[in-house]
Amino acid sequence: MKSKSLFFISFIIMIIVLILMGINFYVFPFSDMAVRGIGIIILIDLFTLIFSMVRFINSRN
C-alpha cells in the first residue's frame, strides 16, 4: 500500500512539474534558478517514480 501511494504522489508531482516546464517554454519564461530547481525536482521525482513503480509491480506478483 505504501508503494502505491508513493507512486501516485510521485506521478502527480511529475504532472505538475511538466506543466510548469510547458508554461516556461510556451507562455512565460522563468528565471534561471527556477528552471534549475524544476530540473532538480524532475530528476529526483523520476528516480522516485521508477523506484515506486518497480516496487508496485513486484508487490502485485
Number of C-alpha atoms within 10 A of each C-alpha: 8 9 17 15 12 18 22 14 14 22 19 13 17 19 12 12 17 15 12 16 18 13 13 15 11 8 10 11 13 14 10 9 9 12 15 12 12 16 15 12 14 19 13 13 20 16 12 17 22 14 14 21 19 13 16 18 11 9 11 6 5
